[in-house]
Amino acid sequence: MDAFCGIGGSAIAFARCGKRVIAVDIDRDRLSMAKHNAEIYGVSKRIEFIHDDVIEAYPKLSFDALHIDPPWGGPEYFKKARFGWQDFSPNPLPLIRKAISSGVAVAIGLPVNFSEDELRELPPDTIVRESRDATRVLFRTAYYPPVDWARLGEAKFRRLRLALSRNFSTTAPACQ
């Protein structure tokens, strides 16, 4: 499930990798844009779009992995010295806790200035990976349960990360 799907970038990337996706967003206009974008990329049949508050919809849905990249509040997020759970709108921590307690795998998009102290709200074996360009960290992703990177293979991880970072690329998906 892609919680807070917005205009559909991550949902489309997952669908282009052959996954069935449930995409949820409370903003009807953004969900409409997500549907339109999925049609452009030819993956609309792989995505179920749901207009709802993801916290309300969660108990009614069945899925095995949860991707959460909640709204960071626009470009103003970067002006904060430390970004925390309460700075997201809405706070995704209750949803993350529900997913973890029910055995669902979780990936959480975090801004580069996310507070190290607030990461302690996640289980201690959560893995945090950085996505970078040539000069800086762009964002972080927290994974629970931890991904066995050795088993997954660094090359496959890079392809998946590339698919998510370039989710509107016109090239073929980079996640086979």
C-alpha positions in Angstrom: 0.0 0.0 0.0 1.2 3.5 -0.8 -0.1 5.6 2.0 -0.3 9.4 1.3 0.1 8.6 -2.4 -0.2 12.2 -3.5 0.1 12.4 -7.3 1.1 8.8 -7.5 4.9 8.8 -8.1 5.8 5.9 -5.8 2.6 3.9 -6.6 3.5 4.2 -10.3 7.1 3.1 -9.7 5.9 0.0 -7.8 3.3 -0.8 -10.5 6.0 -0.4 -13.2 7.9 -3.1 -11.3 5.0 -5.5 -11.6 3.5 -5.0 -8.2 -0.2 -4.6 -7.4 -0.6 -1.4 -5.4 -3.3 0.1 -3.2 -2.8 3.9 -3.4 -4.6 6.0 -0.7 -4.9 9.7 -0.4 -7.3 12.1 1.4 -6.9 14.8 -1.2 -9.4 14.1 -4.0 -7.6 16.4 -6.5 -4.2 14.8 -5.9 -5.7 11.3 -6.2 -7.2 12.4 -9.5 -3.8 13.5 -10.7 -2.4 10.1 -9.5 -5.0 8.3 -11.6 -4.2 10.4 -14.6 -0.4 9.9 -14.2 -0.9 6.1 -13.9 -2.9 6.1 -17.1 0.0 8.0 -18.8 2.5 5.4 -17.6 0.2 2.5 -18.6 -0.1 1.0 -15.1 -3.6 2.2 -14.0 -4.9 -1.4 -14.0 -2.3 -2.4 -11.4 -3.3 0.3 -9.0 -6.4 0.5 -6.8 -7.0 4.2 -5.9 -8.8 4.9 -2.7 -10.0 8.4 -1.6 -9.9 8.2 2.1 -8.0 9.1 5.3 -5.3 6.4 5.3 -5.7 6.0 9.1 -9.4 5.3 8.6 -8.9 3.0 5.6 -6.1 1.0 7.1 -8.2 -1.6 9.0 -10.3 -2.3 5.9 -7.4 -3.1 3.6 -5.3 -6.1 3.1 -1.6 -5.7 2.0 1.8 -7.1 2.9 4.0 -4.0 2.6 3.4 -0.3 3.5 5.2 2.5 1.8 4.8 5.8 3.7 6.1 9.1 2.3 3.9 11.5 4.2 3.7 15.2 3.3 6.7 17.1 4.6 4.9 20.4 4.5 6.4 21.8 1.3 9.8 23.4 0.8 9.6 25.0 4.3 10.5 21.6 5.8 14.2 22.2 4.9 14.3 25.4 7.0 13.8 23.4 10.2 17.0 22.4 12.0 15.3 19.2 13.1 12.2 17.6 11.6 10.2 15.3 13.8 7.1 13.1 13.6 4.8 16.0 14.6 6.1 18.0 11.7 4.5 15.7 9.2 0.9 16.5 8.2 -0.5 14.1 9.4 1.8 12.4 11.8 2.4 8.9 10.3 3.7 7.3 13.5 0.4 5.8 14.7 0.0 4.1 11.2 3.6 2.9 11.3 3.1 1.4 14.7 -0.1 -0.4 13.6 1.7 -1.8 10.5 4.7 -3.0 12.5 2.5 -4.6 15.2 0.5 -6.5 12.6 3.6 -7.9 10.8 3.5 -5.7 7.7 6.8 -4.6 6.2 7.2 -0.8 6.3 9.3 1.7 4.3 9.2 5.3 5.4 10.4 8.3 3.5 12.1 10.8 5.8 13.6 14.2 5.1 17.3 14.6 5.4 16.9 16.8 8.5 14.8 14.2 10.3 15.6 14.0 14.0 17.9 11.1 15.0 16.3 11.2 18.5 12.8 10.6 17.0 14.1 7.6 15.0 14.1 5.9 18.4 10.3 5.7 18.1 10.9 2.9 15.6 12.0 -0.6 16.6 15.8 -0.7 17.3 16.6 -3.0 14.4 15.1 -0.6 11.8 17.5 0.2 9.0 17.9 3.7 7.6 19.4 4.2 4.2 20.4 7.4 2.6 19.7 8.5 -1.0 22.3 10.8 -2.4 23.3 12.7 -5.4 27.0 13.5 -6.1 27.2 16.1 -3.3 24.6 15.6 -0.6 22.0 13.4 1.1 18.6 14.0 -0.6 16.4 12.0 1.7 16.4 8.9 4.0 14.3 5.8 4.0 13.7 3.7 7.1 12.9 0.0 6.6 11.3 -2.4 9.0 11.7 -5.3 9.3 15.3 -4.8 8.3 16.1 -5.8 4.7 18.8 -8.4 4.3 20.9 -6.3 2.0 23.4 -9.1 1.4 20.6 -11.4 0.3 18.8 -8.7 -1.7 22.1 -7.6 -3.3 23.4 -4.1 -3.6 22.7 -4.0 -7.4 19.0 -4.9 -6.9 18.7 -2.4 -4.1 20.2 0.4 -6.3 17.8 -0.5 -9.1 14.8 -0.3 -6.7 16.0 3.0 -5.2 16.5 4.4 -8.7 13.0 3.4 -9.7 11.7 5.3 -6.7 13.9 8.3 -7.2 13.0 8.6 -10.9 9.4 7.5 -10.6 8.4 9.6 -13.6 11.3 8.5 -15.9 10.3 7.8 -19.4 12.6 4.8 -19.5 11.7 1.3 -18.6 11.5 0.5 -14.9 14.8 -0.2 -13.3 13.7 -2.8 -10.8 13.7 -6.3 -12.5 
